[in-house]
Amino acid sequence: MAPIGGTGVPIAVIRDANSKTWTTDRVQTNLLLPLLAATTICTAPAAAADLVRTAPLAPRAVFDWSGFYIGAHFSAVAGHSNWSSAPAGGSGSIDLFDAFQLFKGTGSYVVGLQAGYNWMLPSRWLIGVEADLNSPNTLGGNTGNTLPSGTVGGHDHQALLGGTVRGRLGYALGGWLPYVTAGFAWSYDRLRWPPDPALAQQETALLWRLGWAAGAGIEVPLSPAWSARAEYLATGFGNGTVSFPIAGERVTSNVLTHAVRLGLNYRLGDDLTRSEVFTKGIDALELERFAVHGQSTFTWQYAPGFRSPYLGANSLKPNQARQTFDATLYVGARLWDGAEFWINPEINQGFGLSGTFGVAAFPSAESYKVGADYPYARVPRYFIRQTLDLGGPVETVQGGPNQFAGKQTADRIVITAGKFSVADIFDVNKYAHDPRVDFLNWGLADALTFDYAADAWAFTYGAAAEWYTGAWTVRAGVFDLPVTPNNTDLDPAFGQFQLVGELEHRHELWGLPGKVLVTGFLNRARLGNFTDAVRLAQATGTTPSIADVRRYTSKTGLSASLEQQLTADIGMFARAGFSSPNLETNAFTDSDRTLSAGLSLSGRMWGREGDTVGLGGLLNHISASRIAYLDAGGLTAIIGDGRLPSPGDEKVFEAYYSLPLYSWRLTADYQFIANPAFNRDRGPVHLIATRLRTQF
């Protein structure tokens, strides 16, 4: 739910790492274009309090390969697993490769992190040691369902996590470092019997594997601290055995994989005690045609005990804590005049409270509607942005996540196409829009009635055009909707879609800047009507299900947003919105009318310039037909207590305090939620959270 290029606050460039400049030759630069454009590694927007520092180039000939380094890589992986089962006697080979599926976002790709140390000998030979951790998106496969005995069998094999510890031997050849590598590998796999849970009672077994790794690669310097690499790596694991007691079967299998990796490394130096990475952070890489930024965010949230006289399938549960973690790289390449390509590979892990159920105005926008116990890879954004200058005053654009430094005219047209979040471009408010920086609650990050197109991770395919002229901006976009409401998969035929329009006016009040947004949307999709669902359930004597009454229809909504600087240290925001009252949610949450407002206070008022305090309130309302559906036991995407005899509006108050902590930003957050899931019988709920984030 975080925007492509930040919250709208300019990003400050505070330090150059070195005054010396250098250039690579044309041949090497052209070779690096596809390498960096394809490199995908460890999503997040910059904020006013976050500082981006650039790393200018240094002579390729004096690049120092020695010392500690950290980095990240993206891999395309293929392989197979040979298996046999006893006593049924089945055997075979599983193809572990899964081709990239555009509208699912899945495939056999891996995002990983690495760290190592290099010794550079006087002879220019390099000896190094490296360890890495790899998070796959999909790395697995399954067997057939019938064994030679005629019984249902076979299994599903998925790699959950893996890594290696390897030595490296290389030779510094001018500006290139070719090397070979070998060492140990490990993997943590999940096996299920049978592969299809609909066939029989499914059993799950987890298996640690130890094996070997070997490969070769080449690395080239990009700046005094940054280098890029391409690498081939094979890993092999001998036989491992798991048992499935219910089926009475034992499965023995081995694994062999082949990976092609593209990666980036950041040099820390020989003495970590003198490295500024812990106090000032990593220097962003900003070259003429390439840029790399990154972020990592950890969020922990706790719900203590509260009044809970009854529970439903989607209820918020008391006395629980949940955490989420993500790490993102923003890798960009200039394509032609005014055109940029950006890709944001990401590692995610964790769940929201109660699995992201129980509150329509959910308390953490760092939580998606899906999650995992183990870190997994996603590529939430890859898009092209074209800027067409139309004239007017020339503005300086400072570099940051998904944004090259440069110049643009005040009057311009900006076209964005690819995969990204609708909220990257629409309904942006610099005081309340980025859950990695400001408010955590869904309803303070965006208007709850803005049912914007998205998969379960809040991203989709589409295109948007923005026309900036004077104090006005007009935006319009078309986006793909999920194949069914709140699904992980997008509609491959684009038969369900969303049209979005927005009008923005920038102004000054008493010499202080502000803006007003009006945003409207039209969804054309297969959606259910709550009244129809209740009537069908009454006629059949069943519990209502919105999925039973879906038909192709239109859903509309309109919202308004205000941001206004009140003093040099105080800013305020407000939103209001409404949407079609009787139709289910397409991709966001349950809301028919919403109102929110709040303040952002700079710590400069009490002598802490880097600190920020946020105060926000929210009122969320649903229609009588949705209430009747919930009271009859119906479930929506994220709420449903089994009954709703005492309905009431959800009311939320959130306060946070954010402060810099060396190269990180630490936030303490509190939320008060009255009538969670619109149920006056439950709560109120008092939530506490902490958030730790770094970015470069």
C-alpha positions as CSV (number, residue, x, y, z in Angstrom):
1,M,0.0,0.0,0.0
2,A,3.0,2.3,-0.1
3,P,3.5,4.7,-3.0
4,I,6.0,4.3,-5.9
5,G,8.0,7.4,-5.3
6,G,7.5,8.4,-1.7
7,T,5.0,10.5,0.2
8,G,5.4,13.6,-1.8
9,V,8.0,15.1,0.6
10,P,11.3,16.1,-1.1
11,I,14.2,13.8,-0.3
12,A,17.3,15.5,1.1
13,V,20.8,14.6,-0.3
14,I,23.1,15.3,2.7
15,R,26.5,13.9,1.9
16,D,28.8,12.9,-0.9
17,A,30.9,9.9,0.0
18,N,33.9,11.1,-2.1
19,S,34.8,14.1,-4.2
20,K,36.6,12.0,-6.8
21,T,34.7,11.1,-9.9
22,W,35.2,8.5,-12.6
23,T,33.6,7.0,-15.6
24,T,33.4,3.5,-17.0
25,D,34.1,2.9,-20.7
26,R,31.2,2.7,-23.1
27,V,31.5,-1.1,-23.6
28,Q,31.3,-1.9,-19.8
29,T,28.4,0.6,-19.4
30,N,26.4,-1.1,-22.1
31,L,27.1,-4.5,-20.6
32,L,25.8,-3.3,-17.2
33,L,22.5,-2.0,-18.7
34,P,20.8,-5.4,-18.9
35,L,22.5,-6.6,-15.8
36,L,21.2,-3.8,-13.5
37,A,17.9,-3.5,-15.2
38,A,17.2,-7.2,-14.5
39,T,18.8,-7.3,-11.0
40,T,16.1,-7.6,-8.4
41,I,16.8,-7.6,-4.7
42,C,15.9,-6.5,-1.2
43,T,9.6,-2.0,-1.2
44,A,9.7,1.3,0.2
45,P,8.8,4.9,-0.2
46,A,11.0,7.6,1.2
47,A,9.7,10.0,3.8
48,A,10.5,13.5,5.0
49,A,12.5,12.1,7.9
50,D,14.4,9.6,5.8
51,L,17.7,10.7,4.2
52,V,19.1,9.5,0.9
53,R,22.8,9.8,0.2
54,T,24.4,9.3,-3.1
55,A,27.7,7.5,-3.9
56,P,29.6,9.1,-6.7
57,L,31.8,6.9,-9.0
58,A,35.5,6.2,-8.3
59,P,38.2,5.0,-10.7
60,R,37.6,1.4,-11.7
61,A,41.3,0.7,-11.5
62,V,41.5,1.5,-7.8
63,F,38.5,-0.5,-6.7
64,D,39.4,-2.4,-3.5
65,W,37.9,-5.8,-3.5
66,S,39.2,-6.7,0.0
67,G,37.2,-6.5,3.2
68,F,33.6,-7.2,4.4
69,Y,30.6,-6.7,2.1
70,I,26.9,-7.3,2.1
71,G,24.5,-7.6,-0.8
72,A,21.5,-9.1,-2.4
73,H,20.7,-11.2,-5.5
74,F,17.9,-12.4,-7.7
75,S,17.9,-15.9,-9.1
76,A,16.1,-17.9,-11.7
77,V,16.1,-21.5,-10.6
78,A,15.4,-24.9,-12.2
79,G,16.0,-28.4,-10.9
80,H,14.5,-31.8,-10.1
81,S,13.9,-34.2,-7.2
82,N,14.1,-38.0,-7.7
83,W,11.9,-39.8,-5.2
84,S,10.6,-43.2,-4.1
85,S,8.0,-44.3,-1.6
86,A,7.6,-47.4,0.6
87,P,5.8,-49.7,1.1
88,A,3.6,-48.7,-1.9
89,G,6.6,-48.7,-4.2
90,G,6.0,-45.6,-6.2
91,S,8.9,-43.6,-7.7
92,G,9.6,-40.9,-10.1
93,S,11.2,-37.4,-10.7
94,I,9.6,-34.1,-9.9
95,D,10.4,-31.1,-12.0
96,L,11.0,-28.2,-9.6
97,F,10.7,-25.4,-12.2
98,D,7.6,-23.3,-12.4
99,A,7.5,-20.8,-15.3
100,F,6.6,-17.2,-14.3
101,Q,2.9,-16.7,-14.4
102,L,2.1,-13.0,-15.1
103,F,-1.3,-12.7,-13.4
104,K,-0.3,-14.7,-10.4
105,G,3.1,-13.2,-9.9
106,T,4.5,-16.7,-9.2
107,G,7.4,-18.6,-10.6
108,S,10.7,-20.3,-9.8
109,Y,12.6,-17.2,-8.8
110,V,14.5,-16.5,-5.6
111,V,15.4,-13.3,-3.8
112,G,18.3,-13.6,-1.4
113,L,20.8,-11.8,0.8
114,Q,24.5,-12.4,1.1
115,A,27.5,-11.3,3.2
116,G,31.2,-12.2,3.0
117,Y,34.8,-11.2,3.4
118,N,37.6,-11.0,0.7
119,W,41.3,-11.2,1.1
120,M,43.2,-9.6,-1.8
121,L,46.7,-11.0,-2.3
122,P,49.6,-9.0,-3.8
123,S,49.5,-11.3,-6.8
124,R,45.9,-10.0,-7.5
125,W,44.4,-13.4,-6.6
126,L,41.4,-13.1,-4.3
127,I,40.3,-15.5,-1.6
128,G,36.9,-15.0,-0.1
129,V,34.2,-16.6,2.0
130,E,30.5,-15.9,1.6
131,A,27.2,-17.0,3.2
132,D,23.8,-16.4,1.7
133,L,20.1,-16.8,2.6
134,N,17.6,-17.5,-0.2
135,S,13.8,-17.0,-0.1
136,P,12.0,-18.6,-3.1
137,N,8.7,-17.6,-4.5
138,T,7.8,-21.0,-5.9
139,L,10.4,-23.7,-6.0
140,G,8.8,-27.1,-6.1
141,G,6.4,-29.5,-7.9
142,N,4.3,-32.6,-7.3
143,T,3.9,-36.1,-8.5
144,G,0.9,-38.0,-9.9
145,N,-1.9,-39.1,-7.6
146,T,-2.0,-42.8,-8.2
147,L,0.6,-45.3,-7.2
148,P,1.3,-48.7,-8.8
149,S,-0.8,-50.3,-6.1
150,G,-3.8,-48.3,-7.3
151,T,-4.0,-46.2,-4.1
152,V,-4.1,-42.5,-4.0
153,G,-0.5,-41.3,-3.3
154,G,2.3,-39.1,-4.5
155,H,3.5,-36.0,-2.8
156,D,4.0,-32.3,-3.2
157,H,7.5,-30.9,-2.7
158,Q,8.2,-27.2,-1.9
159,A,11.5,-25.5,-0.9
160,L,10.7,-23.0,1.9
161,L,14.1,-21.6,2.6
162,G,17.8,-22.3,1.7
163,G,21.3,-21.0,1.8
164,T,25.0,-21.7,1.3
165,V,28.4,-21.2,2.9
166,R,31.0,-21.1,0.2
167,G,34.6,-20.2,-0.5
168,R,35.6,-18.0,-3.5
169,L,38.7,-17.9,-5.6
170,G,39.1,-15.1,-8.1
171,Y,41.6,-13.0,-10.0
172,A,41.3,-9.2,-10.3
173,L,41.7,-8.6,-14.0
174,G,41.5,-4.9,-14.6
175,G,38.0,-3.8,-13.7
176,W,36.7,-7.4,-13.7
177,L,36.8,-10.1,-11.1
178,P,36.1,-13.6,-12.5
179,Y,35.9,-16.3,-9.8
180,V,34.9,-19.8,-9.0
181,T,33.0,-20.8,-5.8
182,A,32.2,-24.0,-3.9
183,G,31.0,-25.0,-0.4
184,F,28.1,-26.3,1.6
185,A,24.4,-25.8,0.9
186,W,21.3,-26.3,3.1
187,S,17.6,-26.4,2.4
188,Y,14.4,-26.5,4.4
189,D,11.6,-28.3,2.5
190,R,8.0,-29.0,3.0
191,L,6.5,-32.3,1.7
192,R,2.8,-33.1,1.6
193,W,1.0,-36.4,1.0
194,P,-1.1,-36.5,-1.1
195,P,-0.4,-33.4,-3.3
196,D,-4.1,-32.5,-3.6
197,P,-5.8,-32.1,-0.2
198,A,-9.2,-32.8,-1.8
199,L,-8.2,-36.4,-2.5
200,A,-7.7,-37.5,1.1
201,Q,-6.6,-36.3,4.5
202,Q,-3.4,-34.4,3.8
203,E,-0.2,-34.8,5.9
204,T,2.7,-32.4,6.0
205,A,6.3,-33.2,6.8
206,L,9.3,-30.8,7.1
207,L,12.8,-31.8,6.1
208,W,16.2,-30.2,6.6
209,R,18.7,-31.1,3.9
210,L,22.5,-30.6,3.8
211,G,24.5,-30.7,0.6
212,W,27.0,-29.0,-1.7
213,A,27.2,-25.9,-3.8
214,A,29.5,-25.0,-6.7
215,G,29.6,-22.4,-9.5
216,A,31.4,-19.5,-11.1
217,G,30.8,-15.9,-11.8
218,I,32.1,-12.5,-12.7
219,E,31.9,-9.2,-10.7
220,V,32.5,-5.6,-11.8
221,P,32.8,-2.4,-9.8
222,L,30.2,0.3,-10.1
223,S,31.4,2.9,-7.5
224,P,33.8,3.0,-4.6
225,A,31.4,0.8,-2.6
226,W,29.1,-0.9,-5.1
227,S,29.7,-3.8,-7.4
228,A,27.5,-6.0,-9.6
229,R,27.8,-9.7,-10.3
230,A,26.5,-12.5,-12.5
231,E,26.8,-16.0,-11.2
232,Y,25.9,-19.6,-12.0
233,L,25.4,-21.9,-9.0
234,A,24.5,-25.5,-8.7
235,T,23.4,-27.2,-5.4
236,G,22.9,-30.8,-4.7
237,F,21.4,-32.7,-1.8
238,G,21.5,-36.4,-1.1
239,N,18.6,-38.6,-0.1
240,G,16.4,-37.5,2.8
241,T,13.4,-39.4,4.2
242,V,10.1,-38.3,5.7
243,S,7.2,-40.3,7.1
244,F,3.5,-39.9,6.7
245,P,1.8,-41.9,9.5
246,I,-1.8,-41.7,8.3
247,A,-0.9,-42.8,4.8
248,G,1.6,-45.3,6.2
249,E,4.2,-44.2,3.6
250,R,7.8,-43.1,3.7
251,V,9.2,-40.8,1.0
252,T,12.9,-40.7,0.1
253,S,14.1,-38.0,-2.2
254,N,17.1,-36.0,-3.4
255,V,17.4,-32.6,-5.0
256,L,19.6,-31.0,-7.7
257,T,19.1,-27.3,-8.7
258,H,20.7,-24.9,-11.1
259,A,20.5,-21.1,-10.5
260,V,21.5,-18.1,-12.6
261,R,22.0,-15.1,-10.3
262,L,22.3,-11.4,-10.7
263,G,23.4,-9.5,-7.7
264,L,24.7,-6.3,-6.1
265,N,27.3,-6.0,-3.3
266,Y,28.1,-3.1,-1.0
267,R,31.6,-2.9,0.4
268,L,31.9,-2.3,4.2
269,G,35.7,-2.3,4.4
270,D,38.3,-4.2,6.5
271,D,37.4,-2.7,9.8
272,L,33.7,-2.9,10.7
273,T,34.2,-0.7,13.8
274,R,35.0,2.2,11.4
275,S,32.2,1.6,8.9
276,E,29.5,4.2,8.8
277,V,26.9,1.7,7.6
278,F,25.7,1.2,11.2
279,T,25.4,4.9,12.1
280,K,24.6,6.6,8.8
281,G,23.4,3.7,6.6
282,I,24.2,2.6,3.1
283,D,25.0,5.0,0.4
284,A,22.5,4.8,-2.5
285,L,23.9,4.0,-5.9
286,E,23.1,6.8,-8.3
287,L,24.8,6.7,-11.7
288,E,23.9,8.5,-14.9
289,R,21.8,5.7,-16.2
290,F,21.2,3.4,-13.1
291,A,20.1,3.8,-9.6
292,V,19.7,1.5,-6.6
293,H,17.8,2.3,-3.4
294,G,16.5,0.0,-0.7
295,Q,14.6,-0.4,2.5
296,S,13.8,-2.8,5.3
297,T,10.9,-2.6,7.8
298,F,10.1,-4.7,10.8
299,T,6.7,-4.2,12.5
300,W,5.4,-5.9,15.7
301,Q,1.9,-5.4,17.0
302,Y,0.1,-6.7,20.1
303,A,-3.6,-7.0,21.0
304,P,-4.1,-7.5,24.8
305,G,-7.3,-9.0,26.3
306,F,-10.6,-7.3,25.5
307,R,-14.3,-8.1,25.8
308,S,-15.1,-11.0,23.4
309,P,-18.4,-12.8,24.3
310,Y,-18.4,-14.8,21.0
311,L,-16.1,-15.5,18.0
312,G,-16.7,-16.0,14.4
313,A,-14.4,-17.4,11.6
314,N,-13.1,-13.9,10.9
315,S,-13.0,-12.4,14.4
316,L,-10.1,-10.5,15.9
317,K,-8.8,-12.6,18.8
318,P,-7.5,-11.1,22.1
319,N,-4.1,-11.8,23.7
320,Q,-2.0,-12.2,20.6
321,A,1.0,-10.6,19.0
322,R,2.1,-10.7,15.3
323,Q,5.0,-9.4,13.3
324,T,5.8,-8.6,9.7
325,F,9.1,-8.1,7.9
326,D,10.0,-6.9,4.4
327,A,13.1,-5.9,2.6
328,T,13.0,-4.2,-0.8
329,L,15.4,-3.0,-3.5
330,Y,14.4,-0.3,-6.0
331,V,16.5,-0.9,-9.1
332,G,16.1,1.7,-11.9
333,A,17.4,2.2,-15.4
334,R,17.1,5.2,-17.8
335,L,15.7,3.9,-21.1
336,W,15.5,7.0,-23.3
337,D,14.8,10.7,-22.9
338,G,12.3,11.1,-20.1
339,A,11.7,7.3,-19.7
340,E,12.6,5.2,-16.6
341,F,12.2,1.5,-15.8
342,W,12.0,0.4,-12.2
343,I,11.7,-3.0,-10.6
344,N,11.2,-3.7,-6.9
345,P,12.0,-7.3,-5.8
346,E,11.0,-7.9,-2.3
347,I,11.2,-10.4,0.6
348,N,8.1,-10.6,2.8
349,Q,7.4,-12.6,6.0
350,G,4.7,-12.6,8.7
351,F,1.0,-12.1,9.2
352,G,-1.4,-9.4,10.6
353,L,-3.3,-9.9,13.8
354,S,-5.6,-12.9,13.6
355,G,-4.3,-13.6,10.1
356,T,-5.4,-10.1,8.9
357,F,-9.0,-10.6,10.1
358,G,-11.4,-9.0,12.5
359,V,-11.3,-5.2,11.8
360,A,-12.4,-3.5,8.6
361,A,-10.1,-0.5,9.4
362,F,-7.3,-3.0,9.9
363,P,-4.6,-1.8,12.3
364,S,-1.5,-2.5,10.2
365,A,-1.1,-1.6,6.5
366,E,2.2,-3.5,6.6
367,S,0.1,-6.6,6.7
368,Y,-1.4,-8.1,3.5
369,K,-4.4,-10.4,3.2
370,V,-1.9,-13.3,2.8
371,G,1.2,-14.1,4.6
372,A,3.8,-16.9,5.4
373,D,5.8,-18.1,8.4
374,Y,8.9,-18.2,6.2
375,P,10.4,-15.3,4.1
376,Y,9.2,-15.5,0.6
377,A,10.0,-13.6,-2.6
378,R,7.7,-11.3,-4.5
379,V,8.2,-8.7,-7.3
380,P,5.4,-6.3,-6.5
381,R,6.4,-3.6,-9.0
382,Y,7.9,-3.4,-12.4
383,F,6.9,-0.5,-14.5
384,I,7.9,2.2,-17.1
385,R,7.4,5.9,-16.4
386,Q,7.6,8.4,-19.3
387,T,7.7,12.1,-18.5
388,L,6.9,14.6,-21.3
389,D,8.0,18.2,-20.4
390,L,5.5,20.8,-21.6
391,G,7.2,24.0,-20.3
392,G,7.0,26.3,-17.4
393,P,9.5,26.7,-14.5
394,V,12.2,24.0,-14.3
395,E,12.0,22.0,-11.1
396,T,14.8,19.9,-9.5
397,V,13.9,16.3,-8.8
398,Q,16.0,14.6,-6.1
399,G,16.7,10.9,-6.4
400,G,15.0,8.4,-4.2
401,P,13.2,5.1,-4.3
402,N,11.7,4.7,-7.8
403,Q,12.8,8.2,-8.8
404,F,15.9,9.4,-10.6
405,A,17.5,12.7,-9.8
406,G,17.1,15.2,-12.5
407,K,15.1,18.1,-13.9
408,Q,11.5,18.5,-15.1
409,T,9.2,21.3,-16.0
410,A,6.3,22.3,-13.9
411,D,3.9,21.6,-16.8
412,R,4.3,18.0,-17.9
413,I,2.6,14.7,-18.7
414,V,3.6,11.6,-16.8
415,I,2.6,8.1,-18.0
416,T,3.1,5.0,-15.9
417,A,2.5,1.5,-17.2
418,G,3.2,-1.9,-15.7
419,K,2.6,-3.5,-12.3
420,F,2.3,-1.2,-9.3
421,S,-0.2,-0.1,-6.7
422,V,-3.1,2.2,-7.6
423,A,-2.4,4.0,-4.3
424,D,1.1,4.8,-5.6
425,I,-0.4,7.5,-7.8
426,F,-4.0,8.2,-6.5
427,D,-5.2,9.4,-3.1
428,V,-1.6,10.4,-2.0
429,N,-1.4,12.5,1.1
430,K,2.1,13.3,2.5
431,Y,1.0,13.2,6.1
432,A,-1.0,10.0,6.1
433,H,-0.3,7.5,3.3
434,D,2.9,5.5,4.0
435,P,2.6,2.7,6.7
436,R,6.4,2.3,6.8
437,V,6.7,5.9,7.9
438,D,3.5,7.4,9.3
439,F,0.2,5.9,10.3
440,L,-0.2,2.1,10.4
441,N,-4.0,1.9,10.1
442,W,-5.5,1.0,6.7
443,G,-8.1,3.8,7.1
444,L,-5.5,6.5,7.7
445,A,-3.2,5.4,4.9
446,D,-6.1,5.6,2.3
447,A,-9.8,6.3,2.1
448,L,-11.4,3.1,3.2
449,T,-14.1,3.5,0.6
450,F,-11.5,3.7,-2.2
451,D,-11.9,0.0,-3.4
452,Y,-8.9,0.3,-5.6
453,A,-7.9,-2.6,-8.0
454,A,-5.4,-5.0,-6.4
455,D,-4.4,-8.6,-5.8
456,A,-4.2,-9.8,-2.2
457,W,-0.8,-8.0,-1.9
458,A,-2.3,-4.6,-3.0
459,F,-0.7,-4.5,-6.5
460,T,-2.1,-4.8,-10.0
461,Y,-1.4,-4.3,-13.7
462,G,-2.5,-1.1,-15.4
463,A,-1.6,2.3,-16.7
464,A,-2.1,5.9,-15.5
465,A,-1.6,9.3,-17.1
466,E,-1.0,12.5,-15.1
467,W,-1.3,16.0,-16.6
468,Y,0.4,18.8,-14.5
469,T,-0.6,22.3,-15.5
470,G,-0.1,25.3,-13.2
471,A,-1.7,24.6,-9.8
472,W,-3.8,21.7,-11.2
473,T,-3.2,18.0,-11.9
474,V,-5.6,15.7,-13.7
475,R,-5.1,11.9,-13.3
476,A,-6.7,9.0,-15.0
477,G,-6.0,5.2,-15.0
478,V,-7.3,1.8,-16.0
479,F,-6.4,-1.3,-13.9
480,D,-6.9,-5.0,-13.8
481,L,-9.2,-6.4,-11.0
482,P,-8.7,-9.8,-9.3
483,V,-10.3,-12.9,-10.9
484,T,-12.6,-13.1,-7.8
485,P,-12.9,-10.5,-5.1
486,N,-9.8,-10.3,-2.8
487,N,-8.1,-13.1,-4.7
488,T,-4.3,-13.5,-5.1
489,D,-4.7,-13.9,-8.9
490,L,-5.6,-11.0,-11.3
491,D,-8.0,-11.5,-14.2
492,P,-5.9,-12.7,-17.1
493,A,-8.5,-11.6,-19.6
494,F,-8.8,-8.1,-18.2
495,G,-12.5,-8.6,-18.3
496,Q,-12.9,-7.2,-14.9
497,F,-11.3,-3.7,-14.6
498,Q,-11.3,-0.4,-12.8
499,L,-11.4,3.1,-14.1
500,V,-10.0,5.8,-11.8
501,G,-10.0,9.6,-12.1
502,E,-8.6,12.3,-9.9
503,L,-8.5,16.1,-9.8
504,E,-5.8,17.8,-7.7
505,H,-5.5,21.5,-6.8
506,R,-2.4,22.9,-5.1
507,H,-2.7,26.1,-3.1
508,E,-1.3,28.3,-0.4
509,L,-3.1,29.5,2.7
510,W,-1.3,32.3,4.6
511,G,1.8,31.4,2.6
512,L,1.7,27.8,3.6
513,P,1.3,25.0,1.0
514,G,-1.6,22.5,0.8
515,K,-3.6,20.6,-1.7
516,V,-7.1,19.1,-2.3
517,L,-7.8,15.8,-4.1
518,V,-11.1,14.5,-5.4
519,T,-10.9,10.8,-6.5
520,G,-13.5,8.7,-8.2
521,F,-13.6,5.1,-9.4
522,L,-15.8,2.7,-11.4
523,N,-15.3,-1.1,-11.0
524,R,-16.8,-3.5,-13.6
525,A,-16.6,-6.9,-12.0
526,R,-18.5,-9.9,-10.8
527,L,-19.7,-8.8,-7.4
528,G,-22.3,-10.0,-4.9
529,N,-25.2,-8.0,-3.5
530,F,-25.7,-8.5,0.3
531,T,-29.5,-8.3,0.1
532,D,-29.5,-11.0,-2.6
533,A,-27.2,-13.2,-0.4
534,V,-29.5,-12.9,2.6
535,R,-32.7,-13.6,0.6
536,L,-31.1,-16.7,-1.0
537,A,-30.0,-18.0,2.4
538,Q,-33.5,-17.5,3.9
539,A,-35.1,-19.3,1.0
540,T,-32.7,-22.3,1.3
541,G,-32.2,-22.4,5.0
542,T,-28.5,-21.9,4.8
543,T,-25.9,-19.4,6.0
544,P,-25.5,-16.5,3.4
545,S,-22.5,-16.5,1.2
546,I,-21.8,-13.5,-1.0
547,A,-20.0,-15.8,-3.5
548,D,-23.4,-17.5,-4.3
549,V,-24.9,-14.3,-5.8
550,R,-22.1,-12.7,-7.8
551,R,-23.0,-11.2,-11.2
552,Y,-21.3,-8.8,-13.5
553,T,-22.1,-5.3,-12.3
554,S,-20.7,-1.8,-11.6
555,K,-19.4,-0.4,-8.3
556,T,-18.6,3.3,-7.9
557,G,-17.1,5.5,-5.2
558,L,-15.9,9.0,-4.6
559,S,-13.5,10.4,-2.0
560,A,-11.9,13.7,-1.2
561,S,-8.5,14.4,0.5
562,L,-7.0,17.5,2.1
563,E,-3.4,18.1,3.2
564,Q,-2.5,21.5,4.6
565,Q,0.6,22.8,6.4
566,L,-0.6,24.9,9.3
567,T,2.7,26.1,10.6
568,A,6.3,25.4,9.9
569,D,6.1,22.4,12.2
570,I,2.4,21.2,12.0
571,G,0.6,19.7,9.1
572,M,-3.0,18.4,9.0
573,F,-4.9,15.9,6.8
574,A,-8.5,14.9,6.2
575,R,-10.4,12.4,4.1
576,A,-14.0,11.6,3.4
577,G,-15.5,9.1,1.0
578,F,-18.5,6.9,0.1
579,S,-19.1,3.9,-2.3
580,S,-21.9,1.7,-3.5
581,P,-23.5,0.5,-0.2
582,N,-24.9,-2.9,-1.1
583,L,-22.0,-4.5,-3.0
584,E,-19.2,-6.5,-1.7
585,T,-15.6,-5.3,-1.6
586,N,-13.6,-6.0,-4.7
587,A,-10.1,-5.7,-3.4
588,F,-9.8,-3.5,-0.2
589,T,-12.1,-3.6,2.8
590,D,-15.6,-3.2,4.2
591,S,-16.7,0.4,4.1
592,D,-19.6,2.4,2.7
593,R,-18.8,5.8,4.2
594,T,-15.7,6.9,5.9
595,L,-14.2,10.1,7.5
596,S,-10.7,10.6,8.9
597,A,-8.5,13.5,10.0
598,G,-5.3,14.1,11.9
599,L,-2.2,16.1,12.6
600,S,1.6,15.6,12.0
601,L,3.9,17.4,14.4
602,S,7.6,18.0,13.9
603,G,9.8,17.4,17.0
604,R,11.5,20.7,16.2
605,M,8.9,22.2,18.5
606,W,10.5,20.5,21.5
607,G,14.1,20.5,20.3
608,R,14.0,17.1,18.5
609,E,14.1,18.1,14.8
610,G,14.2,14.5,13.5
611,D,11.2,13.3,15.5
612,T,7.6,13.2,14.4
613,V,4.3,12.8,16.2
614,G,1.2,11.7,14.4
615,L,-2.4,11.9,15.7
616,G,-5.3,10.6,13.7
617,G,-9.0,9.6,14.0
618,L,-11.3,7.6,11.8
619,L,-15.0,6.8,11.6
620,N,-16.0,3.8,9.4
621,H,-19.7,3.1,8.5
622,I,-21.4,0.2,6.6
623,S,-25.0,-0.1,5.2
624,A,-28.0,-1.8,6.7
625,S,-27.8,-4.6,4.0
626,R,-24.2,-5.4,4.9
627,I,-25.1,-5.4,8.6
628,A,-28.0,-7.9,7.9
629,Y,-25.6,-10.1,6.0
630,L,-23.1,-10.2,8.9
631,D,-25.8,-10.7,11.5
632,A,-27.1,-13.8,9.5
633,G,-23.6,-15.3,9.9
634,G,-22.1,-14.2,6.6
635,L,-18.4,-13.6,6.1
636,T,-16.7,-10.9,4.0
637,A,-13.0,-10.9,3.0
638,I,-11.7,-9.9,6.4
639,I,-14.6,-9.6,8.9
640,G,-17.5,-11.8,10.3
641,D,-18.1,-12.6,14.0
642,G,-20.9,-15.1,13.2
643,R,-23.6,-12.7,14.2
644,L,-24.1,-8.9,14.6
645,P,-27.0,-8.1,17.0
646,S,-25.5,-4.8,18.2
647,P,-24.0,-3.0,15.2
648,G,-22.1,0.2,15.4
649,D,-19.6,2.3,13.4
650,E,-16.0,1.4,13.7
651,K,-14.1,4.2,15.5
652,V,-10.3,4.4,15.5
653,F,-7.8,6.7,17.2
654,E,-4.1,6.3,16.4
655,A,-1.0,8.0,17.8
656,Y,2.6,7.4,16.9
657,Y,6.0,8.8,17.9
658,S,8.8,8.3,15.4
659,L,12.5,9.1,16.0
660,P,15.9,8.4,14.3
661,L,18.1,5.7,15.8
662,Y,21.5,5.8,14.1
663,S,20.7,4.7,10.5
664,W,17.2,3.4,11.5
665,R,13.9,5.0,12.4
666,L,12.1,3.7,15.4
667,T,8.3,4.2,15.9
668,A,6.1,3.5,18.8
669,D,2.4,3.2,17.9
670,Y,-0.9,3.0,19.8
671,Q,-4.4,2.4,18.5
672,F,-7.8,2.5,20.1
673,I,-10.5,0.7,18.2
674,A,-14.2,0.8,19.3
675,N,-16.7,-1.6,17.7
676,P,-14.2,-3.8,15.8
677,A,-15.9,-5.3,12.7
678,F,-18.8,-2.9,13.5
679,N,-19.7,-5.0,16.6
680,R,-20.6,-3.2,19.8
681,D,-20.5,-6.5,21.7
682,R,-16.7,-6.7,21.2
683,G,-13.9,-4.5,22.5
684,P,-12.9,-1.8,22.7
685,V,-9.4,-2.9,21.6
686,H,-6.2,-1.2,22.7
687,L,-3.3,-2.1,20.4
688,I,0.4,-1.3,20.8
689,A,3.0,-1.6,18.0
690,T,6.6,-0.9,17.3
691,R,8.2,-0.4,13.9
692,L,11.9,-0.3,12.9
693,R,12.9,0.8,9.5
694,T,16.0,1.7,7.5
695,Q,16.3,3.0,3.9
696,F,18.9,4.3,1.5
